[in-house]
């Protein structure tokens, strides 16, 4: 992270020494509009992939020198931070290192786009625009996922956008830049203002749809452990049973969890639930779905084509190695589970599946105790 910040500072200082920052009406428009596009996201979504800031920033590389491009990206970010402070009443800098890294991403991305546009100078403008947009997006994705890996120490939380989503974003940004480029060539500032008047409601419309999807998705996630919740389990089980899709389900319940809450407090109990969910997620495949059924009860849904015995062995090994360790606290805990295998037959209901597997869990718990 610090290497990226140092690299961005060095590159920015170099271009600022070599070139003079140009102050023009076009530069001011790009700066302000980039800020406005980002502020719109604050109202609707946290999905930065929907922002057209990249498209607006990339346009600057075709009209300004590198120093001006960096200045536009920096000033736009400063205005955005100030706007967030005013609108959401947040601190100016929630994290200095995070803020600097966000700035370094913008600076390095725009300098990369400027570099490729300079290298391809003289070629057809459409080819240059596509190349600049592609490199900007590639550098942005690499830097974003790198910082996610560094903070989480895991690749599970990487940006889930696939190749199709990335190509779609590149296509949209390229089209926007082509329109802006030729619009400015033909009509100057008036052409840019016309494009801006189109971009803002277009992004807002997309964000509204994204917000609805995010609300629906959040309704399927447990707020504490961040795994799927009981509602999501019901939807999945209904779908599997209706389509006669074979599966195996494990119903897990903590042993003597009340004693943990009574001894250490509910805050520690919640942390143990989060710790448990994290251990399970790391121990199994992404196709094995984990749900918090309620309280200290969890369900693990396993697709039939996998080796269920291997998964069961993992669960048994996990039972004997669970220790919550924080500071001076070292709290061992364990759980009991029941298993039910659905082979794709007719007449089985969701209630019967849950009822059967939970009773088996209770039987195993009584037997072990």
N, C-alpha and C positions, 0 to 999 in steps of 0.2 A: 504494500500500500504506500509506504513512505517512498519507495523507489519511484513509483508513478508520480507522486507529488513533486519530488525533486526533479524528475525528468521534465515535467510540465513547466516548472519554474524556470529551469535552464533554457528550454526551447522558447518560452515566452520572452525571457530576457534577451535572448539572442535576436529574435525577430524584431523586438522593440528597439534594439540598438541599430539594427541594420536598416529598418524601414521607419517611415514616419506615419503616425496614425492620421488617417484622413477623416475629417469631420464633415459629413455631407447629410443632406436631408434623407437620402436613401438609407444611409447607415443608421440614422436615428429611427426611421420607420422599422427597419429590421429588428433593432434592439427592443423597441417598445412592443412590437407585435409578438416577438418571441416570448417576452415576459407575459403578455396577455394570454397566449396559448397555454402556458404553464399554470397560470392562475385559474383558468377555466377548469383544469383537472382537479383542483382542490375542492371544487363544488361537487363534482360528480364521481370521481374515481381516483384510485392511487395507481392505476395502470399506466405507467409512463410510456408504454409501447404505443398508446393511442395518440400521443402528442405529436403534432406536426412541427415541433420546435426544430427537429433535425432537418426537415425540409427547408425551413426558413433560414437556418444557420448555414446550410450548405450553399444556398443561393449567394451568400456573401462572398464565398471564395471565388466566384466568377467576376466580381466587380471590385474587389478590394485586395490590397496586399496582405501578407500574413499577419503583420502587426495589427492592422485594423480588424481583421477577423477575430484575433484573440481578444482585442479590446471590446468588440461587440459581444462575444460570448461571456466575458467577465462582467461587463456592465449589465447585461441582461440578467445574469444570475444575481447580482447585487440587488437590482430592482425587484426581482422575484422574492428574495429573502425579506426585503422590507415590506412587500405587499403581504406576505404570509404573516409577518409580525402584526400588521394592521388588521388584517381580516380575521385571523385565527387566534390572535393574542398569544402567540408562541414566542419563545426566546429567539433572539436574532440568530444565535448559533447553538443548536442543541448539542452539537459535537463538532469541535474545530476540525478534528482529523477527517470526519465524514464530509464536512463542508468542503474542505480542501481537496478531498479525493473526488467529489462531485465536480468541482471546478476543473481538476486535472483531466477528468474524463472529457469534459467539453473542449478544453484547450487542445488536448492531443488528438481528439477526433476531428476537429475542424482543421488542424494543421495537417493531418493525414489527407483529408479531402483536398486541401489546398495544394499539397505536394503532388497528388495524382493529376489534378487539373493543370498544374504547371508542366508536368512531364508530358501530358498529352496535348499541349497547346498546339493549335493548328489543325487538329483533327475535327471531325464533325462534332458540333456542340452536343448533340444527343448522346454520342458515344462517351464524350468527356463527362457529361452529367451522370450517366449510368455508372461509370467507373468510380466517380467521386462519391456518389451515394452508397455504392456497394462497400467501398473501403471504410467510409464513415460508420456504416452499420456494423461491419465486421469488427472494427476496433472497439466500438461501443459494447457489443455483446461480449467480447473477450474480457474487457476490463470489468464489466458488470459481474460476470460469472466468477471471475477471479476473486473479487472482493467478497462475494457470497461464500465461496469456499473458505476463504481466510477467516471469516467471522463465525461460520457454523462448523468448520472443520469436517464438512460432509458435502458430498455431491448430490444429496437427496433433494436439496432446496434450490437447485440450479434453475435458471430461467426455463420454464417448461415449453417455451415456444419452439415448435419444430421447424423443419426446413421450409414447409409450405408457408407458415406464418412469416418467416424471415423474408422469403421471396416476395410475398404480398406487400410487406412493409417497404421493401426496396422499390417495388413497382410503383406504389403510391407516391413515395417521396420523389422518385425520378419523374413521374408525370407532373407533379406539382412544380418541380424545378424547371421542367421544360416549358410549362405554361408561364411561369414567372420570367424565365429568361427571354422568351420571344415576346411576352407581353411588355416587358420593359424596353426591349429593342424597338418595338413598334409604337408604344404609347408613353414610355417614360414612367414617371411617378404615378400617373393616372392608371396605367396598366397594372402596376403593383398594388395600388389601393383596391382596384376591382378584384384582383385575385384574393387579397386579404379578406374582403367582404364575403367572399365565397368560402374561404377556409374556416373561418371562425364558426359559423353555424353548422358546417359540415362536421367539424370535430365535436361540437356540442351534441349533435345528433347521435354520433357514434358512442360518445361517452354516456348518454342516457341509456342506450341499450346495454352497454357494459355494466352500468350501475345495477340494472335489473338482474343481470346474470350474477353479479357479485353478491347481491342480497340473497338470491336463491341458493347460491353455493354456500354462503355463510350459515344458512339455516340448516345445512347438512353437516356442520362441523361442530364438535364439542368445544366450547369456548375455553376450557381449562387446558385440556391435553392436546388440542388441535388435531385429534383424529376424528374419524367419522362418528356421528352420534346415532341414537336409537332410531330417529326418523329415517336416516340414511340406510340403516340396516333393514328396516321394514321395506323400503323401496327396493333394495337389492334382492332381498329374499322373495318378495312378490314377483319380481322380474324373473328370477331363476326358476321359481316354481311354475310360473305360467309357461315358460319356455322349456320346461323339463330339463334344465341344465344341471348336471350332477355337481355336487359340492360336498365338502366336509366343514362342519362348524364346531369350533371349540368355545365353550362357555366358561369363562374364568372369573373366580371370585376370591378376593383376598381373605386370608385366614387371620382372624382376630384383629381386623383393621380398626375396630372400635377402641381396642386397647392402645393402639398407636395414637389415635386422636385424643384419647383421654390423657395419655402420658405426655405427649409432646405438643399437643394443640392441633387445631384444624389446619393452620397454615402449613405446618410440616407435613400433615397428612396429604394436603393438596400437592405439595412438592413431590411426595413419594408417588402419587398417581401419575404426575408428569414424568417422573423418572422411569416408572414402569412402562408407560406408553413409548417413551424414547427407546428403551432397551428392546422392546418387542419390534419396533419399526426397523431397528438396525439389524435384528436377528433374522428377519424374514425377507422374502422377495417383495417387490413393489406390487406384484399381482395378488399377494395375500393381503386381504383387506382387514384392517383393525378398526373396531367400533367400541366406543364407550357406551355400554348399555344403560348405565345409571349408577351413581354412587361409586362403589369399588368393584363393579362388575364390568367385564369386557368380553367382547366376542371376536374371534378370529375366523374369518371366512376364507377357506382354502379351495382353490380351483381343483377339480378332480384329476386333471392330467398330471399333477405333481405327485411326488412320493409322500403320501400322507404320513406314513410311518416315520420318515425322516423328519418331518415337521414336528410330529409328536415327540420324537427324541430330543429335538431342540427345546421344546417346551419343558420337558422333564429336566434337562440340563440347566435351563434358565431358572427353574424353581429353586435350585440348590445354590445359586450364585448371586441372588439379589441382595444388594446392600446399598442403602442410601447413605452417601458419605458427603457431609458438608461441614467444614470446620471441625469442631470437636464432636459432632454427631456422627455416629456410625450405627445405623439402624437396619438390621437384617429383617427381611420380610419374605413371605411366601404366599402361595395361593393354591386353590384347588380348581380342578376343571373337569368338565364332562365333554364327551365327544359324540357327535351324531353325523352319520354319513347318509346323504341323500343320493340315490342312484338314478333318479329321473322317473320315478313311478308316478301314477295318477292318484288323485284324491288326498294328497298331503297338503296341509295348510301351514301358514306361517306360525299360527298359534301352537300347532302340534309340534313343529320343529323346535321352537323356543321352550315349550313345556317339557319336551322329552330331554333335550340337552341340559336344561337347568336342573331337572330332577336327577340326572346322572351326575352332575356336578355335586349336588347336595349329598348323594349317596357316597361318592368318593370322599367328600369332606368328612362325613361321619365315620367312614371306614378308617381313614388316616388318623383321625383323632382318637 
